[in-house]
Amino acid sequence: MPTVFSANRSSVLVDGSPVEGLQSLVFRVVTEREDIRAIGSNERVDVIFGLRTVQGELVIRSAHFGLDTLLQDRAKFQLVTSLKRTEGTDDTRTLSFDDCYVEGKTFQVDAHGSAATTYAFTATRVREE
């Protein structure tokens, strides 16, 4: 049976402060890789792995002035998310993103008048606690 986390019960903290208006958190772990080719063949025989980083995005309804300041100052922060299942269960999963930097920001207003800001960030690693 799959574990289904509830967005309404989960939370995200930036340097210990809750992120209000969070719409989504998306991240991916990226590992550099180089293929080792077989001589005289078009197939690889091995793989060399390199740098591993985390790339993510936070979409926030309106804006988050703390993240705006971190972007402006090019300052490091920690992001911690607590994922919780539906009501009636105590199942949680905590993810900690270490040595984060805000790399970019996009802003949009849709036809219904709602504003959203997307903050792109990178992290050295993500740990599950």
Number of C-alpha atoms within 10 A of each C-alpha: 3 4 9 11 16 13 15 11 12 16 17 22 15 16 13 11 11 14 20 14 13 20 15 13 15 10 15 12 14 12 11 10 12 11 12 12 13 11 9 6 8 8 11 12 11 10 11 9 10 11 9 13 15 18 18 18 19 21 21 20 19 17 20 18 9 13 20 15 12 16 19 12 11 13 13 14 17 15 21 21 19 16 19 21 18 16 9 6 8 9 13 14 14 15 16 18 20 18 15 23 22 24 16 14 17 10 14 13 12 8 7 6 8 10 14 20 19 22 22 19 19 21 23 15 15 19 10 10 9
